[in-house]
Amino acid sequence: MKYDFDHVTDRRNTDSLKWGKIEYMFGGEDVLPMWVADMDFPVARPIAEALRKRMEHEIYGYAFPDSSVIEAVIDRMQREYGWKIEPEWVVFTPGVIPALHAAVKAFAYPGDEAIVQEPVYYPFFPAIRNNGCHVANNQLKLINGRYEIDFDDLKGKFNPKVAMRPPRSRARMMILCSPHNPVGRVWTREELTRIGEIVLSNDAIMVSDEIHCELLFKGSKHTPFASISKEFEQRSVICMAPSKTFNLAGLHASSIIIPSARLRDRFNEAKDGIMPSVNIFGLTALEAAYRYGDEWLTQLLNYLQGNLEFLMQYFKERIPKIKAVSPEGTYLVWLDCRELGLAPMNLRATMREKARVGLDDGFLFGSSGDGFQRISIACPRSILEEALKRIEKAANDIEVRK
Ligand SMILES: Cc1ncc(COP(=O)(O)O)c(C=O)c1O
């Protein structure tokens, strides 16, 4: 069937974080929310139908994934990436972020470091710090409009830190964002291989957040980190979920793939008791999405590609002082607003109070995000166009005032 992504669905009064908290977050009901990563599109018809059917059963006790749910994950990995995984490798959690917290608790000691690549999805920071660990930043470099990895710096980040007394703190793990939010890179197999070799040679663990893995723009290909080699597999925790791809974030079901039994045991121990079981509707939706969601997904990706091209053109022609970093994946665009010459809090005020758009402030993603904003393009084109018009006017007003 043909889906209509241009259709505007009213999401107010639906308990939506994005549309229900506008006044509280941005100081006015007329602000267009373009920040959080959820889409203003209804889900694929087979998902809605599966949920309706499950709802009609009318018993909603604790969930436990049937083998058919696990098979749906296994089949997806095989079909999308040629990656053969075993049923016992899959651990279900009510989200990727809770899984990251559990992974840090499981694989690092308080005082250790966990390596991330800033600017990066900001919930990574509390996942590390709330477990008594420190963030080590392998800063991404913006080179000719594209973010690149500094591999020498990454190697250095694994060196033990000199401490007054033992034990010396060290980086025991890396949390990779792959594809990367907010800079939109889809890491190549070669880049992932180089990262993996560094991680392995330092006897560390890779926690790879691959939640955006199926949101790819033309020409991009995702490689699950662990699929590269058996050695990588044994040192990996791969965080997957249909929640971004199929717009199911509120249903809380993710699959965390941990091939090593030893790592899996430690992960399960760290999460048990503090993490609720996965959501029963989430499991229904996950299975339906993975098995029957592709017709919708193909049309969605086509629509997002159109939105991206529209946005890139708009900034180039009408707001040249803001440079949009063209993403290879995700539906988030990282906007370099540094030429506007505004301090971070003034940039925030300009977007919220003048443009009346609710974006994510770049500084949330680490200090290298100062002067940047992140915008979601997962909305009908008419809403995106309205947001861009508002940003254009606010940016032009700055020029007039100067
Ligand atoms: C990179 C990344 N990881 C995780 C999440 C959220 O994961 P969850 O809702 O499953 O906790 C997001 C949401 O935007 C994200 O961008």
The ligand as a Tripos MOL2 file, in Angstrom:
@<TRIPOS>MOLECULE
LIG
   16    16     1     0     0
SMALL
NO_CHARGES

@<TRIPOS>ATOM
      1 C1         22.0390    6.9350   19.5180 C.3       1 LIG1
      2 C2         20.7930    6.6980   20.3220 C.ar      1 LIG1
      3 N1         20.7830    5.7190   21.2330 N.ar      1 LIG1
      4 C3         19.6840    5.4640   21.9830 C.ar      1 LIG1
      5 C4         18.5450    6.2330   21.8510 C.ar      1 LIG1
      6 C5         17.3580    5.9730   22.7090 C.3       1 LIG1
      7 O1         17.2350    4.6480   22.9940 O.3       1 LIG1
      8 P1         16.0290    4.0540   23.8400 P.3       1 LIG1
      9 O2         14.8330    4.9200   23.6310 O.co2     1 LIG1
     10 O3         15.8680    2.6900   23.2900 O.co2     1 LIG1
     11 O4         16.5050    4.0410   25.2520 O.co2     1 LIG1
     12 C6         18.5320    7.2670   20.9100 C.ar      1 LIG1
     13 C7         17.3420    8.1180   20.7790 C.2       1 LIG1
     14 O5         17.3410    9.1110   20.1450 O.2       1 LIG1
     15 C8         19.6750    7.5050   20.1380 C.ar      1 LIG1
     16 O6         19.7020    8.4780   19.2240 O.3       1 LIG1
@<TRIPOS>BOND
     1     1     2 1
     2     2     3 ar
     3     2    15 ar
     4     3     4 ar
     5     4     5 ar
     6     5     6 1
     7     5    12 ar
     8     6     7 1
     9     7     8 1
    10     8     9 2
    11     8    10 1
    12     8    11 1
    13    12    13 1
    14    12    15 ar
    15    13    14 2
    16    15    16 1
@<TRIPOS>SUBSTRUCTURE
     1 LIG1         1 GROUP 0 **** ****
